[in-house]
């Protein structure tokens, strides 16, 4: 009978484990699990960053639209011959044509009128409005209109003030020298 020593001497293998090349099954499963966890975490972060980007884009577009409407409001005010303020503001360009800004539902609307007939109506598709307050300020050298837009509570947009000069308005200031 051969002894263990002579058998190992003949095969060239000792009692030590042989040197192996490659990875075992458990090591591969652990590495695949770690890679999967890292990919899922990075996918969540990427998704959240895309949502933040989308919200920022929407906010930017809303502010861009409000800026365009502010410019139009200023242009309409500059061309106005007379101004009426009730639930909105009406700029009369001529005896027959006027432009009215008012709050319709939760949106700002701009209405072109010929006489009392409505020619066109546009809506500002910005954040939902809670209120729009119109004022005529005649304390300075040139009368101005002031519009305060207050947004819905769900919106994080602070109130916005629009100022527009009424350059063509014939406005009679009370005479301070008269007694």
C-alpha positions as CSV (number, residue, x, y, z in Angstrom):
1,X,0.0,0.0,0.0
2,X,1.2,3.4,-0.8
3,X,1.4,6.0,1.8
4,X,0.0,9.4,1.4
5,X,3.5,10.8,1.2
6,X,4.5,8.7,-1.8
7,X,1.2,9.5,-3.6
8,X,1.6,13.2,-3.3
9,X,5.2,12.9,-4.3
10,X,4.3,11.1,-7.5
11,X,1.5,13.6,-8.5
12,X,3.4,16.7,-7.5
13,X,0.6,18.0,-5.3
14,X,1.1,18.7,-1.6
15,X,-1.4,19.2,1.2
16,X,-1.7,22.9,0.4
17,X,-4.6,24.1,-1.9
18,X,-3.5,24.5,-5.4
19,X,-3.1,28.1,-6.9
20,X,-6.2,28.8,-8.8
21,X,-6.8,31.3,-11.5
22,X,-10.1,33.3,-11.8
23,X,-13.0,34.1,-9.3
24,X,-15.4,31.9,-7.5
25,X,-19.1,31.9,-7.8
26,X,-19.7,33.7,-4.5
27,X,-17.2,36.4,-5.4
28,X,-18.9,37.0,-8.8
29,X,-22.3,37.2,-7.2
30,X,-21.1,39.7,-4.6
31,X,-19.5,41.9,-7.3
32,X,-22.6,41.8,-9.5
33,X,-24.7,42.7,-6.5
34,X,-22.5,45.7,-5.7
35,X,-22.6,46.9,-9.3
36,X,-26.4,46.5,-9.4
37,X,-26.7,48.6,-6.2
38,X,-24.5,51.3,-7.5
39,X,-26.4,51.4,-10.8
40,X,-29.8,51.7,-9.1
41,X,-28.5,54.5,-6.8
42,X,-27.1,56.4,-9.7
43,X,-30.4,55.9,-11.7
44,X,-32.3,57.4,-8.7
45,X,-30.0,60.4,-8.5
46,X,-30.2,60.9,-12.3
47,X,-34.0,60.8,-12.2
48,X,-34.1,63.3,-9.4
49,X,-31.8,65.7,-11.2
50,X,-33.9,65.4,-14.4
51,X,-37.0,66.3,-12.3
52,X,-35.3,69.4,-10.9
53,X,-34.1,70.3,-14.4
54,X,-37.7,70.0,-15.7
55,X,-39.1,72.2,-12.9
56,X,-36.4,74.8,-13.5
57,X,-37.2,74.8,-17.2
58,X,-40.9,75.3,-16.5
59,X,-40.1,78.2,-14.1
60,X,-37.8,79.8,-16.6
61,X,-40.4,79.6,-19.4
62,X,-43.1,81.1,-17.0
63,X,-40.8,84.0,-16.1
64,X,-39.9,84.5,-19.7
65,X,-43.6,84.7,-20.6
66,X,-44.3,87.1,-17.7
67,X,-41.4,89.2,-19.0
68,X,-43.0,89.3,-22.5
69,X,-46.4,90.2,-21.0
70,X,-44.7,92.9,-19.0
71,X,-43.2,94.4,-22.1
72,X,-46.6,94.3,-23.9
73,X,-48.3,95.9,-20.9
74,X,-45.8,98.7,-21.0
75,X,-46.2,99.2,-24.8
76,X,-50.0,99.2,-24.4
77,X,-49.8,101.7,-21.6
78,X,-47.5,104.0,-23.6
79,X,-50.0,104.0,-26.5
80,X,-53.0,104.7,-24.2
81,X,-54.9,107.9,-24.6
82,X,-57.1,107.1,-21.5
83,X,-57.2,104.6,-18.7
84,X,-60.1,103.0,-16.9
85,X,-59.6,100.8,-13.8
86,X,-62.4,98.6,-12.5
87,X,-62.0,94.8,-12.1
88,X,-59.2,95.1,-14.7
89,X,-57.4,97.9,-16.6
90,X,-58.5,99.2,-19.9
91,X,-56.1,101.2,-22.2
92,X,-58.0,103.2,-24.9
93,X,-55.7,103.6,-27.9
94,X,-58.4,105.5,-29.9
95,X,-62.1,106.3,-29.4
96,X,-62.9,102.9,-31.0
97,X,-60.1,100.6,-30.0
98,X,-58.9,99.6,-26.5
99,X,-57.0,96.8,-24.8
100,X,-58.2,95.3,-21.5
101,X,-56.1,93.3,-19.0
102,X,-58.0,91.3,-16.4
103,X,-57.8,88.2,-14.3
104,X,-59.9,85.5,-15.9
105,X,-60.1,82.5,-13.6
106,X,-56.5,82.0,-12.5
107,X,-55.0,83.4,-15.7
108,X,-54.2,86.9,-16.9
109,X,-56.0,87.8,-20.1
110,X,-55.4,90.5,-22.7
111,X,-58.5,91.4,-24.7
112,X,-58.5,93.6,-27.8
113,X,-61.8,95.5,-28.1
114,X,-63.3,97.6,-31.0
115,X,-66.1,99.5,-29.4
116,X,-67.5,96.9,-27.0
117,X,-67.0,94.0,-29.4
118,X,-64.2,91.6,-28.5
119,X,-61.7,91.1,-31.4
120,X,-59.2,88.8,-29.8
121,X,-58.3,87.4,-26.4
122,X,-55.0,85.9,-25.2
123,X,-54.1,84.2,-22.0
124,X,-50.8,84.3,-20.1
125,X,-50.0,80.6,-19.3
126,X,-47.7,81.3,-16.4
127,X,-48.2,80.1,-12.8
128,X,-51.7,80.3,-11.4
129,X,-52.6,83.8,-10.3
130,X,-54.4,84.5,-7.0
131,X,-55.1,88.2,-7.7
132,X,-54.2,91.1,-9.9
133,X,-54.4,94.6,-8.5
134,X,-54.4,97.7,-10.8
135,X,-53.6,101.2,-9.7
136,X,-53.0,104.6,-11.3
137,X,-50.2,106.5,-9.8
138,X,-50.3,110.2,-10.7
139,X,-47.9,111.5,-8.0
140,X,-44.9,111.9,-10.4
141,X,-44.3,114.0,-13.4
142,X,-45.6,111.3,-15.7
143,X,-48.6,109.2,-14.6
144,X,-47.9,105.5,-14.3
145,X,-49.9,102.3,-13.9
146,X,-49.0,99.8,-11.4
147,X,-50.0,96.1,-11.6
148,X,-49.4,93.7,-8.8
149,X,-49.7,90.0,-9.7
150,X,-50.0,87.7,-6.7
151,X,-49.6,84.0,-7.4
152,X,-51.4,81.0,-6.0
153,X,-50.2,79.7,-2.6
154,X,-48.9,76.5,-4.2
155,X,-46.6,78.5,-6.4
156,X,-43.3,79.6,-4.8
157,X,-43.2,82.7,-7.1
158,X,-43.2,86.0,-5.1
159,X,-45.6,88.8,-6.1
160,X,-44.5,90.7,-9.2
161,X,-45.0,94.4,-9.8
162,X,-45.3,95.9,-13.3
163,X,-44.8,99.6,-13.7
164,X,-45.7,101.3,-17.0
165,X,-45.6,105.0,-18.0
166,X,-48.6,106.6,-19.5
167,X,-46.8,109.0,-21.8
168,X,-49.7,109.8,-24.1
169,X,-52.3,110.2,-21.4
170,X,-53.7,113.7,-21.0
171,X,-53.8,113.9,-17.3
172,X,-54.8,117.0,-15.5
173,X,-53.0,117.5,-12.2
174,X,-54.7,119.7,-9.6
175,X,-53.1,123.1,-9.5
176,X,-51.2,123.5,-6.2
177,X,-50.7,127.3,-6.6
178,X,-54.5,128.0,-6.8
179,X,-56.0,129.1,-3.5
